[in-house]
Amino acid sequence: MQTERVKQILTTREIFDLVREDLELVEKVIDVEFLAPVETVTNIGHHIQHAGGKRLRPALLLLCARYAGGGGKTAVQLGAVVEMLHSATLVHDDVIDMAQTRRGRPSANVQWGNHTCVLGGDWLYMQAFQVALRERNFHILDLLIGLTQLMVEGELIQLERVGKIEITEADCMEIADRKTACLFSACAKLGAVSARADNATEEKLGDFAWNLGMAFQMIDDMLDFTSREATLGKPVGGDLREGKVTLPLVYALENATAAERAMVETVLRDRSYEKVPFAEVLAMVERNGGIQRTKERAAHFADRAEQLVNEFAESPFQRALLTLTELVTQRDR
């Protein structure tokens, strides 16, 4: 069974080759749509766009569109929309988190300042909706408005919990749902809509992508502890330094001693690793099973995504979606 399954898996390059031409068109649309009457906004948009990134979200949308038998101009336009929305969230997130770097380069807020970036992010958001509006499809707008509200709610919920050590697994799941999984699900559904698929197909693709997004966020939380700065593109341990207690730390704190707990409280209070080196926090998280349990939880969602996609009709695009579940759990950044 394992041998048969491995044969179905594509390489990363093969996945992106399936939609490479469409992804190139997505980039061209973004290049044009990020041209603003105010030069600074254009610069912010292109700064984010050209900072790197795997374009996983538009690729997911395009693969789902192709699986559902469609694609074309609408899928390309919507692929640009979701990447533009994602870019806008990155601009705002860096302001909120007071970030210094993004993908190995100075973050937009460092270069242009918080006030400018808040307004620039707003413009990018609305430009994404401007592109979506041209499709003249209320269902597309419903999906995007619902998505935006969920992502904002997720950011607000996370802000309310900054600096607090009493964070639960359920709290982490709620944030992962609103900040990441809902975006993955919307990408898949928009792909189905662009292919004029029926409601059942749209929902199945959305469920698959939601589970994929949950796994993605958990691995992201884990990599904040275990990756290297050169690989991650930003300082490791950044979440805790910003006052965020994420899933690996939640699991570790369940078995932590009073001294270990006090160590975490010190970092949360000081927002730095000056008194408690990051290496000591990482050792505690690993010692208390935080990394391993997060991997297992991510694998649970990835397995569910895999089960769902295995129910889809077999095709190169179905196999590509299957491979995404492997890539999410094995990635290093």
Secondary structure as a PSIPRED ss2 file (coil, helix, strand):
# PSIPRED VFORMAT (PSIPRED V4.0)

   1 M C   1.000  0.000  0.000
   2 Q H   0.000  1.000  0.000
   3 T H   0.000  1.000  0.000
   4 E H   0.000  1.000  0.000
   5 R H   0.000  1.000  0.000
   6 V H   0.000  1.000  0.000
   7 K H   0.000  1.000  0.000
   8 Q H   0.000  1.000  0.000
   9 I C   1.000  0.000  0.000
  10 L C   1.000  0.000  0.000
  11 T C   1.000  0.000  0.000
  12 T H   0.000  1.000  0.000
  13 R H   0.000  1.000  0.000
  14 E H   0.000  1.000  0.000
  15 I H   0.000  1.000  0.000
  16 F H   0.000  1.000  0.000
  17 D H   0.000  1.000  0.000
  18 L H   0.000  1.000  0.000
  19 V C   1.000  0.000  0.000
  20 R H   0.000  1.000  0.000
  21 E H   0.000  1.000  0.000
  22 D H   0.000  1.000  0.000
  23 L H   0.000  1.000  0.000
  24 E H   0.000  1.000  0.000
  25 L H   0.000  1.000  0.000
  26 V H   0.000  1.000  0.000
  27 E H   0.000  1.000  0.000
  28 K H   0.000  1.000  0.000
  29 V H   0.000  1.000  0.000
  30 I H   0.000  1.000  0.000
  31 D H   0.000  1.000  0.000
  32 V H   0.000  1.000  0.000
  33 E H   0.000  1.000  0.000
  34 F C   1.000  0.000  0.000
  35 L C   1.000  0.000  0.000
  36 A C   1.000  0.000  0.000
  37 P C   1.000  0.000  0.000
  38 V C   1.000  0.000  0.000
  39 E H   0.000  1.000  0.000
  40 T H   0.000  1.000  0.000
  41 V H   0.000  1.000  0.000
  42 T H   0.000  1.000  0.000
  43 N H   0.000  1.000  0.000
  44 I H   0.000  1.000  0.000
  45 G H   0.000  1.000  0.000
  46 H H   0.000  1.000  0.000
  47 H H   0.000  1.000  0.000
  48 I H   0.000  1.000  0.000
  49 Q H   0.000  1.000  0.000
  50 H C   1.000  0.000  0.000
  51 A C   1.000  0.000  0.000
  52 G C   1.000  0.000  0.000
  53 G C   1.000  0.000  0.000
  54 K C   1.000  0.000  0.000
  55 R C   1.000  0.000  0.000
  56 L H   0.000  1.000  0.000
  57 R H   0.000  1.000  0.000
  58 P H   0.000  1.000  0.000
  59 A H   0.000  1.000  0.000
  60 L H   0.000  1.000  0.000
  61 L H   0.000  1.000  0.000
  62 L H   0.000  1.000  0.000
  63 L H   0.000  1.000  0.000
  64 C H   0.000  1.000  0.000
  65 A H   0.000  1.000  0.000
  66 R H   0.000  1.000  0.000
  67 Y H   0.000  1.000  0.000
  68 A C   1.000  0.000  0.000
  69 G C   1.000  0.000  0.000
  70 G C   1.000  0.000  0.000
  71 G C   1.000  0.000  0.000
  72 G H   0.000  1.000  0.000
  73 K H   0.000  1.000  0.000
  74 T H   0.000  1.000  0.000
  75 A H   0.000  1.000  0.000
  76 V H   0.000  1.000  0.000
  77 Q H   0.000  1.000  0.000
  78 L H   0.000  1.000  0.000
  79 G H   0.000  1.000  0.000
  80 A H   0.000  1.000  0.000
  81 V H   0.000  1.000  0.000
  82 V H   0.000  1.000  0.000
  83 E H   0.000  1.000  0.000
  84 M H   0.000  1.000  0.000
  85 L H   0.000  1.000  0.000
  86 H H   0.000  1.000  0.000
  87 S H   0.000  1.000  0.000
  88 A H   0.000  1.000  0.000
  89 T H   0.000  1.000  0.000
  90 L H   0.000  1.000  0.000
  91 V H   0.000  1.000  0.000
  92 H H   0.000  1.000  0.000
  93 D H   0.000  1.000  0.000
  94 D H   0.000  1.000  0.000
  95 V H   0.000  1.000  0.000
  96 I H   0.000  1.000  0.000
  97 D H   0.000  1.000  0.000
  98 M C   1.000  0.000  0.000
  99 A C   1.000  0.000  0.000
 100 Q C   1.000  0.000  0.000
 101 T E   0.000  0.000  1.000
 102 R E   0.000  0.000  1.000
 103 R C   1.000  0.000  0.000
 104 G C   1.000  0.000  0.000
 105 R E   0.000  0.000  1.000
 106 P E   0.000  0.000  1.000
 107 S C   1.000  0.000  0.000
 108 A H   0.000  1.000  0.000
 109 N H   0.000  1.000  0.000
 110 V H   0.000  1.000  0.000
 111 Q H   0.000  1.000  0.000
 112 W H   0.000  1.000  0.000
 113 G C   1.000  0.000  0.000
 114 N H   0.000  1.000  0.000
 115 H H   0.000  1.000  0.000
 116 T H   0.000  1.000  0.000
 117 C H   0.000  1.000  0.000
 118 V H   0.000  1.000  0.000
 119 L H   0.000  1.000  0.000
 120 G H   0.000  1.000  0.000
 121 G H   0.000  1.000  0.000
 122 D H   0.000  1.000  0.000
 123 W H   0.000  1.000  0.000
 124 L H   0.000  1.000  0.000
 125 Y H   0.000  1.000  0.000
 126 M H   0.000  1.000  0.000
 127 Q H   0.000  1.000  0.000
 128 A H   0.000  1.000  0.000
 129 F H   0.000  1.000  0.000
 130 Q H   0.000  1.000  0.000
 131 V H   0.000  1.000  0.000
 132 A H   0.000  1.000  0.000
 133 L H   0.000  1.000  0.000
 134 R C   1.000  0.000  0.000
 135 E C   1.000  0.000  0.000
 136 R C   1.000  0.000  0.000
 137 N C   1.000  0.000  0.000
 138 F H   0.000  1.000  0.000
 139 H H   0.000  1.000  0.000
 140 I H   0.000  1.000  0.000
 141 L H   0.000  1.000  0.000
 142 D H   0.000  1.000  0.000
 143 L H   0.000  1.000  0.000
 144 L H   0.000  1.000  0.000
 145 I H   0.000  1.000  0.000
 146 G H   0.000  1.000  0.000
 147 L H   0.000  1.000  0.000
 148 T H   0.000  1.000  0.000
 149 Q H   0.000  1.000  0.000
 150 L H   0.000  1.000  0.000
 151 M H   0.000  1.000  0.000
 152 V H   0.000  1.000  0.000
 153 E H   0.000  1.000  0.000
 154 G H   0.000  1.000  0.000
 155 E H   0.000  1.000  0.000
 156 L H   0.000  1.000  0.000
 157 I H   0.000  1.000  0.000
 158 Q H   0.000  1.000  0.000
 159 L H   0.000  1.000  0.000
 160 E H   0.000  1.000  0.000
 161 R H   0.000  1.000  0.000
 162 V C   1.000  0.000  0.000
 163 G C   1.000  0.000  0.000
 164 K C   1.000  0.000  0.000
 165 I C   1.000  0.000  0.000
 166 E C   1.000  0.000  0.000
 167 I C   1.000  0.000  0.000
 168 T C   1.000  0.000  0.000
 169 E H   0.000  1.000  0.000
 170 A H   0.000  1.000  0.000
 171 D H   0.000  1.000  0.000
 172 C H   0.000  1.000  0.000
 173 M H   0.000  1.000  0.000
 174 E H   0.000  1.000  0.000
 175 I H   0.000  1.000  0.000
 176 A H   0.000  1.000  0.000
 177 D H   0.000  1.000  0.000
 178 R H   0.000  1.000  0.000
 179 K H   0.000  1.000  0.000
 180 T H   0.000  1.000  0.000
 181 A H   0.000  1.000  0.000
 182 C H   0.000  1.000  0.000
 183 L H   0.000  1.000  0.000
 184 F H   0.000  1.000  0.000
 185 S H   0.000  1.000  0.000
 186 A H   0.000  1.000  0.000
 187 C H   0.000  1.000  0.000
 188 A H   0.000  1.000  0.000
 189 K H   0.000  1.000  0.000
 190 L H   0.000  1.000  0.000
 191 G H   0.000  1.000  0.000
 192 A H   0.000  1.000  0.000
 193 V H   0.000  1.000  0.000
 194 S H   0.000  1.000  0.000
 195 A C   1.000  0.000  0.000
 196 R C   1.000  0.000  0.000
 197 A C   1.000  0.000  0.000
 198 D C   1.000  0.000  0.000
 199 N H   0.000  1.000  0.000
 200 A H   0.000  1.000  0.000
 201 T H   0.000  1.000  0.000
 202 E H   0.000  1.000  0.000
 203 E H   0.000  1.000  0.000
 204 K H   0.000  1.000  0.000
 205 L H   0.000  1.000  0.000
 206 G H   0.000  1.000  0.000
 207 D H   0.000  1.000  0.000
 208 F H   0.000  1.000  0.000
 209 A H   0.000  1.000  0.000
 210 W H   0.000  1.000  0.000
 211 N H   0.000  1.000  0.000
 212 L H   0.000  1.000  0.000
 213 G H   0.000  1.000  0.000
 214 M H   0.000  1.000  0.000
 215 A H   0.000  1.000  0.000
 216 F H   0.000  1.000  0.000
 217 Q H   0.000  1.000  0.000
 218 M H   0.000  1.000  0.000
 219 I H   0.000  1.000  0.000
 220 D H   0.000  1.000  0.000
 221 D H   0.000  1.000  0.000
 222 M H   0.000  1.000  0.000
 223 L H   0.000  1.000  0.000
 224 D H   0.000  1.000  0.000
 225 F H   0.000  1.000  0.000
 226 T H   0.000  1.000  0.000
 227 S C   1.000  0.000  0.000
 228 R C   1.000  0.000  0.000
 229 E H   0.000  1.000  0.000
 230 A H   0.000  1.000  0.000
 231 T H   0.000  1.000  0.000
 232 L H   0.000  1.000  0.000
 233 G C   1.000  0.000  0.000
 234 K C   1.000  0.000  0.000
 235 P C   1.000  0.000  0.000
 236 V C   1.000  0.000  0.000
 237 G C   1.000  0.000  0.000
 238 G H   0.000  1.000  0.000
 239 D H   0.000  1.000  0.000
 240 L H   0.000  1.000  0.000
 241 R H   0.000  1.000  0.000
 242 E C   1.000  0.000  0.000
 243 G C   1.000  0.000  0.000
 244 K C   1.000  0.000  0.000
 245 V C   1.000  0.000  0.000
 246 T C   1.000  0.000  0.000
 247 L H   0.000  1.000  0.000
 248 P H   0.000  1.000  0.000
 249 L H   0.000  1.000  0.000
 250 V H   0.000  1.000  0.000
 251 Y H   0.000  1.000  0.000
 252 A H   0.000  1.000  0.000
 253 L H   0.000  1.000  0.000
 254 E H   0.000  1.000  0.000
 255 N C   1.000  0.000  0.000
 256 A C   1.000  0.000  0.000
 257 T C   1.000  0.000  0.000
 258 A H   0.000  1.000  0.000
 259 A H   0.000  1.000  0.000
 260 E H   0.000  1.000  0.000
 261 R H   0.000  1.000  0.000
 262 A H   0.000  1.000  0.000
 263 M H   0.000  1.000  0.000
 264 V H   0.000  1.000  0.000
 265 E H   0.000  1.000  0.000
 266 T H   0.000  1.000  0.000
 267 V H   0.000  1.000  0.000
 268 L H   0.000  1.000  0.000
 269 R H   0.000  1.000  0.000
 270 D H   0.000  1.000  0.000
 271 R C   1.000  0.000  0.000
 272 S C   1.000  0.000  0.000
 273 Y C   1.000  0.000  0.000
 274 E C   1.000  0.000  0.000
 275 K C   1.000  0.000  0.000
 276 V C   1.000  0.000  0.000
 277 P C   1.000  0.000  0.000
 278 F H   0.000  1.000  0.000
 279 A H   0.000  1.000  0.000
 280 E H   0.000  1.000  0.000
 281 V H   0.000  1.000  0.000
 282 L H   0.000  1.000  0.000
 283 A H   0.000  1.000  0.000
 284 M H   0.000  1.000  0.000
 285 V H   0.000  1.000  0.000
 286 E H   0.000  1.000  0.000
 287 R H   0.000  1.000  0.000
 288 N C   1.000  0.000  0.000
 289 G C   1.000  0.000  0.000
 290 G H   0.000  1.000  0.000
 291 I H   0.000  1.000  0.000
 292 Q H   0.000  1.000  0.000
 293 R H   0.000  1.000  0.000
 294 T H   0.000  1.000  0.000
 295 K H   0.000  1.000  0.000
 296 E H   0.000  1.000  0.000
 297 R H   0.000  1.000  0.000
 298 A H   0.000  1.000  0.000
 299 A H   0.000  1.000  0.000
 300 H H   0.000  1.000  0.000
 301 F H   0.000  1.000  0.000
 302 A H   0.000  1.000  0.000
 303 D H   0.000  1.000  0.000
 304 R H   0.000  1.000  0.000
 305 A H   0.000  1.000  0.000
 306 E H   0.000  1.000  0.000
 307 Q H   0.000  1.000  0.000
 308 L H   0.000  1.000  0.000
 309 V H   0.000  1.000  0.000
 310 N H   0.000  1.000  0.000
 311 E C   1.000  0.000  0.000
 312 F C   1.000  0.000  0.000
 313 A C   1.000  0.000  0.000
 314 E C   1.000  0.000  0.000
 315 S C   1.000  0.000  0.000
 316 P H   0.000  1.000  0.000
 317 F H   0.000  1.000  0.000
 318 Q H   0.000  1.000  0.000
 319 R H   0.000  1.000  0.000
 320 A H   0.000  1.000  0.000
 321 L H   0.000  1.000  0.000
 322 L H   0.000  1.000  0.000
 323 T H   0.000  1.000  0.000
 324 L H   0.000  1.000  0.000
 325 T H   0.000  1.000  0.000
 326 E H   0.000  1.000  0.000
 327 L H   0.000  1.000  0.000
 328 V H   0.000  1.000  0.000
 329 T H   0.000  1.000  0.000
 330 Q H   0.000  1.000  0.000
 331 R C   1.000  0.000  0.000
 332 D C   1.000  0.000  0.000
 333 R C   1.000  0.000  0.000
